[in-house]
Amino acid sequence: MMGSGKSTVGCEVARRLGVPAQDSDAQIVARCGRSIAAIFAEEGEAAFRTLEREAIERLAGQECVVSLGGGAMAQPGVPERLRASGPVFYLMASPETLAARVAGESGRPLLEGLDEKGRLARLSAKLEERRAAYEQADHHVETDGLSPDQVADQVIALLEARR
């Protein structure tokens, strides 16, 4: 979910593992030459989700750590495709934590134009809507109250336990 720390933790885990870090949203921006917000505004969410599935397909199977956009796991077939490529981690956070982490950020199309109460309500609804998809991940890591380094420690420990 947006604000859970996917990009920050993903980069740290990749650094520790000595592999590249990839971000599906960054791949889309590089390929399209437009921001995620612009893609949403100009083409809509459905078009963005198509681009997202294409980016995931290009990244799947590479030796890297992939950070996904918050809605990626809710796309049909994506959880199965990702699990076939390697372990999938769900970085869990409460709606309140997510709202605090994204407060003041722009470029979040699903939160555009909302005040603090509206962002919290939208994040709560999206989290509930996506919960079943997120829970298909191999590992669930609670992030509330933890620094990115502490979350990365947990991810690394779970990876080492798989060996």
Backbone as CSV, one residue per row, in Angstrom:
resi,resn,N_x,N_y,N_z,CA_x,CA_y,CA_z,C_x,C_y,C_z
1,MET,0.837,-1.174,0.000,0.000,0.000,0.000,0.885,1.242,0.000
2,MET,0.417,2.288,-0.646,1.212,3.511,-0.662,1.528,3.944,0.768
3,GLY,2.768,4.343,0.979,3.195,4.777,2.302,3.704,3.662,3.198
4,SER,3.681,2.425,2.716,4.127,1.312,3.567,5.643,1.213,3.640
5,GLY,6.341,1.878,2.715,7.802,1.847,2.718,8.403,0.958,1.652
6,LYS,7.594,0.562,0.674,8.058,-0.393,-0.346,9.329,0.065,-1.051
7,SER,9.330,1.281,-1.550,10.490,1.755,-2.321,11.722,1.917,-1.440
8,THR,11.553,2.524,-0.279,12.683,2.755,0.621,13.256,1.430,1.123
9,VAL,12.392,0.556,1.599,12.849,-0.736,2.123,13.403,-1.594,0.988
10,GLY,12.753,-1.563,-0.166,13.234,-2.337,-1.307,14.654,-1.962,-1.683
11,CYS,14.936,-0.676,-1.717,16.304,-0.223,-2.036,17.308,-0.695,-0.990
12,GLU,16.934,-0.636,0.267,17.844,-1.065,1.332,18.080,-2.576,1.278
13,VAL,17.036,-3.345,1.054,17.187,-4.802,0.957,18.066,-5.146,-0.242
14,ALA,17.830,-4.496,-1.369,18.645,-4.745,-2.564,20.117,-4.428,-2.294
15,ARG,20.365,-3.302,-1.628,21.746,-2.914,-1.306,22.410,-3.988,-0.464
16,ARG,21.706,-4.472,0.552,22.273,-5.491,1.441,22.510,-6.816,0.723
17,LEU,21.647,-7.127,-0.234,21.796,-8.379,-0.983,22.782,-8.262,-2.147
18,GLY,23.151,-7.032,-2.488,24.058,-6.823,-3.608,23.418,-7.056,-4.963
19,VAL,22.125,-6.770,-5.062,21.395,-6.910,-6.319,20.746,-5.572,-6.661
20,PRO,20.335,-5.392,-7.915,19.672,-4.138,-8.279,18.311,-3.990,-7.605
21,ALA,17.941,-2.759,-7.362,16.591,-2.424,-6.905,15.823,-1.916,-8.114
22,GLN,14.620,-2.401,-8.279,13.749,-1.958,-9.372,12.429,-1.500,-8.769
23,ASP,11.832,-0.496,-9.372,10.552,0.027,-8.915,9.618,0.042,-10.113
24,SER,8.491,-0.651,-10.007,7.587,-0.739,-11.164,7.074,0.637,-11.585
25,ASP,6.779,1.511,-10.633,6.316,2.856,-10.996,7.409,3.632,-11.737
26,ALA,8.643,3.523,-11.262,9.751,4.212,-11.932,9.945,3.671,-13.344
27,GLN,9.754,2.373,-13.530,9.855,1.776,-14.861,8.798,2.367,-15.798
28,ILE,7.589,2.526,-15.283,6.499,3.086,-16.087,6.800,4.534,-16.459
29,VAL,7.253,5.321,-15.509,7.585,6.728,-15.761,8.684,6.830,-16.811
30,ALA,9.725,6.015,-16.682,10.833,6.040,-17.646,10.365,5.642,-19.039
31,ARG,9.537,4.643,-19.109,9.068,4.145,-20.405,8.118,5.120,-21.090
32,CYS,7.246,5.764,-20.290,6.215,6.649,-20.849,6.646,8.113,-20.914
33,GLY,7.655,8.469,-20.129,8.092,9.866,-20.110,7.094,10.798,-19.433
34,ARG,6.221,10.238,-18.608,5.228,11.028,-17.875,5.116,10.494,-16.459
35,SER,4.669,11.344,-15.561,4.483,10.921,-14.178,3.271,9.995,-14.069
36,ILE,3.226,9.256,-12.967,2.079,8.394,-12.708,0.814,9.247,-12.646
37,ALA,0.899,10.391,-11.979,-0.262,11.289,-11.873,-0.741,11.725,-13.254
38,ALA,0.195,12.026,-14.161,-0.184,12.440,-15.517,-0.848,11.286,-16.273
39,ILE,-0.331,10.092,-16.113,-0.930,8.932,-16.785,-2.361,8.734,-16.283
40,PHE,-2.549,8.796,-14.971,-3.894,8.669,-14.402,-4.814,9.749,-14.971
41,ALA,-4.335,10.992,-14.979,-5.170,12.117,-15.416,-5.506,12.043,-16.902
42,GLU,-4.539,11.652,-17.715,-4.724,11.677,-19.168,-5.355,10.405,-19.724
43,GLU,-5.067,9.262,-19.105,-5.518,7.991,-19.667,-6.405,7.177,-18.730
44,GLY,-6.391,7.506,-17.445,-7.211,6.788,-16.478,-6.477,5.645,-15.805
45,GLU,-7.110,5.161,-14.751,-6.488,4.100,-13.960,-6.353,2.799,-14.743
46,ALA,-7.334,2.458,-15.569,-7.267,1.195,-16.323,-6.034,1.163,-17.226
47,ALA,-5.750,2.270,-17.897,-4.564,2.330,-18.759,-3.288,2.197,-17.932
48,PHE,-3.272,2.856,-16.773,-2.110,2.733,-15.901,-1.907,1.282,-15.473
49,ARG,-2.986,0.590,-15.118,-2.866,-0.797,-14.654,-2.324,-1.699,-15.766
50,THR,-2.667,-1.410,-17.008,-2.104,-2.168,-18.130,-0.594,-1.944,-18.204
51,LEU,-0.171,-0.697,-18.088,1.263,-0.380,-18.081,1.966,-1.049,-16.898
52,GLU,1.281,-1.085,-15.781,1.850,-1.701,-14.584,2.058,-3.208,-14.787
53,ARG,1.063,-3.889,-15.351,1.212,-5.326,-15.619,2.357,-5.584,-16.592
54,GLU,2.498,-4.732,-17.606,3.610,-4.874,-18.564,4.954,-4.694,-17.861
55,ALA,5.048,-3.711,-16.965,6.299,-3.479,-16.231,6.628,-4.678,-15.346
56,ILE,5.631,-5.213,-14.685,5.847,-6.374,-13.820,6.338,-7.560,-14.646
57,GLU,5.758,-7.755,-15.809,6.178,-8.865,-16.667,7.638,-8.697,-17.093
58,ARG,8.052,-7.455,-17.400,9.453,-7.214,-17.775,10.397,-7.473,-16.602
59,LEU,9.942,-7.175,-15.370,10.799,-7.316,-14.198,10.811,-8.735,-13.626
60,ALA,9.733,-9.472,-13.842,9.611,-10.812,-13.269,10.741,-11.698,-13.767
61,GLY,11.317,-12.414,-12.840,12.386,-13.351,-13.192,13.782,-12.754,-13.160
62,GLN,13.892,-11.426,-13.061,15.214,-10.820,-12.944,15.739,-11.017,-11.524
63,GLU,17.052,-11.068,-11.396,17.645,-11.136,-10.063,17.731,-9.715,-9.527
64,CYS,16.707,-9.325,-8.803,16.617,-7.974,-8.262,15.538,-7.952,-7.187
65,VAL,15.451,-6.827,-6.506,14.353,-6.580,-5.574,13.422,-5.613,-6.277
66,VAL,12.153,-5.995,-6.384,11.169,-5.171,-7.089,10.208,-4.560,-6.085
67,SER,10.076,-3.246,-6.136,9.072,-2.537,-5.350,7.922,-2.221,-6.288
68,LEU,6.731,-2.589,-5.859,5.545,-2.424,-6.695,4.715,-1.234,-6.258
69,GLY,3.898,-0.743,-7.178,2.888,0.229,-6.814,1.865,-0.446,-5.926
70,GLY,1.150,0.344,-5.140,0.220,-0.183,-4.151,-0.908,-1.028,-4.699
71,GLY,-1.301,-0.814,-5.943,-2.408,-1.572,-6.513,-2.000,-2.782,-7.321
72,ALA,-0.715,-2.996,-7.472,-0.231,-4.068,-8.350,-0.711,-5.452,-7.923
73,MET,-0.634,-5.747,-6.648,-1.013,-7.085,-6.181,-2.493,-7.372,-6.386
74,ALA,-3.300,-6.338,-6.556,-4.743,-6.524,-6.739,-5.112,-6.802,-8.193
75,GLN,-4.116,-6.794,-9.084,-4.367,-7.072,-10.494,-4.458,-8.578,-10.722
76,PRO,-5.417,-9.015,-11.529,-5.558,-10.455,-11.778,-4.261,-11.076,-12.291
77,GLY,-3.887,-12.178,-11.664,-2.717,-12.930,-12.082,-1.393,-12.423,-11.555
78,VAL,-1.352,-11.201,-11.048,-0.078,-10.633,-10.594,0.478,-11.369,-9.379
79,PRO,-0.319,-11.643,-8.342,0.288,-12.345,-7.197,0.925,-13.680,-7.589
80,GLU,0.255,-14.427,-8.440,0.791,-15.721,-8.863,2.074,-15.539,-9.677
81,ARG,2.083,-14.561,-10.572,3.268,-14.306,-11.399,4.457,-13.918,-10.532
82,LEU,4.202,-13.077,-9.553,5.288,-12.626,-8.685,5.823,-13.758,-7.831
83,ARG,4.939,-14.550,-7.257,5.393,-15.663,-6.409,6.194,-16.681,-7.218
84,ALA,5.900,-16.814,-8.508,6.666,-17.715,-9.364,8.082,-17.189,-9.600
85,SER,8.282,-15.886,-9.391,9.589,-15.266,-9.616,10.444,-15.194,-8.362
86,GLY,9.827,-15.305,-7.196,10.568,-15.198,-5.943,9.630,-14.843,-4.813
87,PRO,10.150,-14.760,-3.596,9.287,-14.467,-2.460,8.695,-13.063,-2.542
88,VAL,7.450,-12.953,-2.116,6.715,-11.688,-2.134,6.465,-11.264,-0.688
89,PHE,6.739,-10.003,-0.398,6.585,-9.459,0.946,5.477,-8.414,0.957
90,TYR,4.634,-8.489,1.949,3.590,-7.493,2.192,4.046,-6.649,3.369
91,LEU,4.362,-5.383,3.110,4.738,-4.460,4.177,3.455,-3.843,4.706
92,MET,3.062,-4.272,5.884,1.785,-3.886,6.464,1.934,-2.624,7.312
93,ALA,0.908,-1.767,7.237,0.843,-0.575,8.083,-0.615,-0.212,8.274
94,SER,-0.903,0.404,9.384,-2.268,0.842,9.658,-2.618,2.022,8.750
95,PRO,-3.890,2.246,8.512,-4.287,3.410,7.707,-3.746,4.724,8.285
96,GLU,-3.700,4.819,9.598,-3.191,6.040,10.240,-1.709,6.244,9.934
97,THR,-0.937,5.161,9.981,0.487,5.249,9.653,0.674,5.617,8.186
98,LEU,-0.092,4.969,7.314,0.002,5.269,5.882,-0.314,6.729,5.618
99,ALA,-1.392,7.226,6.227,-1.800,8.623,6.024,-0.721,9.585,6.515
100,ALA,-0.125,9.283,7.651,0.939,10.142,8.173,2.151,10.143,7.248
101,ARG,2.478,8.993,6.687,3.657,8.887,5.829,3.478,9.598,4.491
102,VAL,2.257,9.673,3.978,2.042,10.322,2.680,1.534,11.761,2.818
103,ALA,1.351,12.223,4.048,0.872,13.594,4.270,1.815,14.589,3.611
104,GLY,1.263,15.519,2.895,2.067,16.555,2.258,2.704,16.151,0.956
105,GLU,2.587,14.892,0.559,3.153,14.440,-0.711,2.180,14.732,-1.838
106,SER,2.708,15.116,-2.964,1.873,15.252,-4.152,2.171,14.067,-5.068
107,GLY,1.436,13.962,-6.151,1.691,12.885,-7.096,1.062,11.566,-6.708
108,ARG,0.100,11.596,-5.816,-0.633,10.393,-5.410,-2.052,10.515,-5.975
109,PRO,-2.273,10.021,-7.190,-3.562,10.237,-7.859,-4.780,9.781,-7.061
110,LEU,-4.655,8.712,-6.315,-5.804,8.218,-5.564,-6.126,9.068,-4.342
111,LEU,-5.224,9.987,-3.985,-5.446,10.864,-2.835,-5.607,12.327,-3.237
112,GLU,-5.542,12.587,-4.526,-5.587,13.952,-5.047,-6.842,14.684,-4.583
113,GLY,-6.643,15.895,-4.065,-7.755,16.764,-3.689,-8.409,16.433,-2.362
114,LEU,-7.876,15.485,-1.629,-8.482,15.097,-0.358,-7.782,15.776,0.811
115,ASP,-8.563,16.137,1.822,-7.971,16.652,3.047,-7.507,15.477,3.906
116,GLU,-6.978,15.770,5.076,-6.418,14.721,5.936,-7.445,13.625,6.252
117,LYS,-8.652,14.030,6.604,-9.705,13.061,6.931,-10.084,12.235,5.693
118,GLY,-10.150,12.884,4.545,-10.470,12.197,3.304,-9.390,11.208,2.900
119,ARG,-8.102,11.601,3.080,-6.993,10.686,2.769,-7.054,9.444,3.643
120,LEU,-7.329,9.658,4.951,-7.418,8.525,5.864,-8.562,7.597,5.453
121,ALA,-9.702,8.177,5.106,-10.847,7.363,4.679,-10.531,6.602,3.396
122,ARG,-9.912,7.266,2.422,-9.570,6.606,1.158,-8.547,5.507,1.380
123,LEU,-7.520,5.769,2.193,-6.514,4.749,2.480,-7.132,3.546,3.194
124,SER,-8.017,3.804,4.137,-8.700,2.709,4.848,-9.499,1.861,3.874
125,ALA,-10.236,2.524,2.978,-11.063,1.801,2.005,-10.198,0.999,1.034
126,LYS,-9.136,1.607,0.523,-8.253,0.905,-0.421,-7.563,-0.277,0.259
127,LEU,-7.140,-0.078,1.487,-6.484,-1.159,2.216,-7.442,-2.330,2.384
128,GLU,-8.670,-2.050,2.743,-9.662,-3.117,2.908,-9.963,-3.789,1.566
129,GLU,-10.085,-2.971,0.518,-10.364,-3.486,-0.826,-9.259,-4.418,-1.317
130,ARG,-8.021,-4.111,-0.976,-6.867,-4.865,-1.471,-6.353,-5.925,-0.508
131,ARG,-6.923,-5.969,0.692,-6.392,-6.846,1.740,-6.213,-8.299,1.273
132,ALA,-7.216,-8.875,0.638,-7.126,-10.275,0.207,-5.968,-10.480,-0.763
133,ALA,-5.760,-9.523,-1.654,-4.642,-9.627,-2.597,-3.309,-9.512,-1.867
134,TYR,-3.201,-8.541,-0.975,-1.958,-8.360,-0.222,-1.618,-9.596,0.605
135,GLU,-2.635,-10.211,1.164,-2.391,-11.355,2.037,-1.933,-12.598,1.276
136,GLN,-1.921,-12.542,-0.052,-1.383,-13.647,-0.848,0.149,-13.660,-0.846
137,ALA,0.744,-12.597,-0.302,2.204,-12.529,-0.228,2.731,-13.665,0.637
138,ASP,3.959,-14.069,0.355,4.597,-15.143,1.118,4.879,-14.744,2.560
139,HIS,5.226,-13.466,2.757,5.617,-12.974,4.083,4.909,-11.661,4.357
140,HIS,4.478,-11.481,5.601,3.835,-10.244,6.043,4.745,-9.600,7.082
141,VAL,5.107,-8.341,6.863,6.009,-7.639,7.773,5.315,-6.372,8.252
142,GLU,5.095,-6.279,9.546,4.467,-5.104,10.158,5.480,-3.956,10.170
143,THR,5.067,-2.774,9.704,5.989,-1.636,9.629,5.653,-0.509,10.588
144,ASP,4.488,-0.554,11.215,4.112,0.523,12.145,5.182,0.688,13.215
145,GLY,5.640,1.909,13.394,6.597,2.220,14.446,8.019,1.782,14.177
146,LEU,8.288,1.270,12.969,9.634,0.799,12.653,10.292,1.712,11.619
147,SER,11.599,1.810,11.696,12.356,2.547,10.684,12.519,1.659,9.452
148,PRO,12.839,2.246,8.309,13.110,1.418,7.124,14.210,0.380,7.362
149,ASP,15.246,0.737,8.116,16.314,-0.223,8.417,15.793,-1.403,9.234
150,GLN,14.911,-1.128,10.182,14.352,-2.208,10.990,13.471,-3.131,10.152
151,VAL,12.712,-2.559,9.225,11.883,-3.375,8.339,12.785,-4.204,7.428
152,ALA,13.832,-3.581,6.891,14.782,-4.310,6.042,15.423,-5.462,6.819
153,ASP,15.741,-5.238,8.097,16.294,-6.320,8.933,15.345,-7.514,8.956
154,GLN,14.051,-7.239,9.113,13.066,-8.323,9.164,12.965,-9.050,7.822
155,VAL,12.977,-8.289,6.734,12.900,-8.900,5.405,14.113,-9.795,5.174
156,ILE,15.291,-9.292,5.490,16.519,-10.081,5.314,16.462,-11.348,6.169
157,ALA,15.997,-11.232,7.411,15.902,-12.403,8.290,14.944,-13.441,7.699
158,LEU,13.845,-13.006,7.141,12.897,-13.932,6.517,13.498,-14.585,5.280
159,LEU,14.250,-13.835,4.494,14.924,-14.407,3.336,15.955,-15.453,3.763
160,GLU,16.727,-15.143,4.785,17.744,-16.078,5.269,17.108,-17.345,5.823
161,ALA,15.937,-17.219,6.444,15.251,-18.382,6.998,14.732,-19.311,5.894
162,ARG,14.546,-18.769,4.692,14.071,-19.581,3.549,15.175,-20.483,2.990
163,ARG,16.434,-20.152,3.283,17.560,-20.898,2.696,17.766,-22.229,3.341
